[in-house]
Amino acid sequence: MADSDPRPPPRSVPAPLTAAVFHELVDELRALEGRLFLPDVPLDEPSVLEGYKWIFSVLAAGLDAQLWADPARPRFVDIVGPYRKWGGDNADAYYQYAPVDPVRTYVVTGRKGDADYLSLTVYGGPSDGRYSERIVGTVNDRALEIADDGTFSVVLSPEPHQGAWIRLEPDAVCAITRDYLADPVGGRRAEWHIESLDPPATRREDDADLARRFRAALTWVRDQARIVPIPLGTPNTVDEPYGVPSQTFGWAAGDAAYAMGSYELAEDEALVIEGRSPACAFWNVCLWNQFLHTYDYAYERVTLNGHQAVYEPDGSWRLVVAHRDPGHPNWISTAGHSRGRIWFRWFLPDSTPSRPTTRVVPVSEAAGSGS
């Protein structure tokens, strides 16, 4: 077999528009390596290694959402998971994506499974690969009519429909599902399906259309790269929790409260975080690197949810972030990262949570600190 020719094809080949943007995309991926070594945002070695994988995670998400996606005959596809980390993933949730056309009508059907919380959110904004700018509409399991067998349905359309319905406004571009499980490994994840009621019979792709899709994927990769690596801010603190308004950047949930923090710890130090969660459908805390993805939760507990946490007698909780197990039931491992981000989320909280308090103690004292 002859060796393959590594040179790019001549511009006289068919599909010149697609070929040109394809080469731009390949060059962009090569350039992304530079974001792992920015002098003003230093990364520890584990984060650099994870950064290389992040490059292909955002590419995979961009190809699913921009290149392969078809709003005339959409499908829900997984956009984050144990092997695809980007944009703020976590160990307890499944997220799926489907493109939508604001002039069409869709029926979304599903089955709840063991989810403690699930939702469907439609986002609006540019359709050229840039991140969404606002929440068009959302519905969660508290508002759905869920049958005894766990099934439900939602209509997405520009015109009103009976039952669960989200209006597709003129800038609607995609729908994102969320389902959170107390036991994401052993629990049954929710099932989601989407069907267009008026799809075209056929589709013939041409050079201009495929080039446009590759261009959108390229724009997606560039936009994601501009977000990261994020700075850590003041170490060993947690910021004031906040809710998400309808105007948002990206794909935040519309019925959740969030809080971000950071840690920076020596091998013999532990960060003790104390707080109280309001009544809510689900809450958890995750450790992220500066590329907004969780550490490897297949081997270590780098996230903790409200069902797994052990509470104090008064209903509050005490979490311990440390490099090694201090003997505390709410230990969260740094997985070898000397510094990183802390991310809290509360779904359907009765009120905005109070700001958690933090303090650094010797790891040898963390098991009983404050008791």
Secondary structure, 3 states (H helix, E strand, C coil): CCCCCCCCCCCCCCCHHHHHHHHHHHHHHHHHHHHHHCCCCCCCHHHHHHHHHHHHHHHHHHHHHHHHCCCCCCCCEECCECCECCCCCCCCEEEEEEECCCCCCEEEEEECCCCCEEEEEEEECCCCCCCCCEEEEEEECCCCCCCCCCEEEEEEECCCCCCCEEECCCCEEEEEEEEECCCCCCCCCCEEEEEECCCCCCCCCCHHHHHHHHHHHHHHHHHHHHHCCCCCCCCCEECCCEECCCECCCCCCCCEEEEEEEEECCCCEEEEEEECCCCCCEEEEEEECCCCCECCCCCCCCEEECCCCCECCCCCEEEEEECCCCCCCCEEECCCCCEEEEEEEEECCCCCCCCCEEEEEEHHHHHHCCC
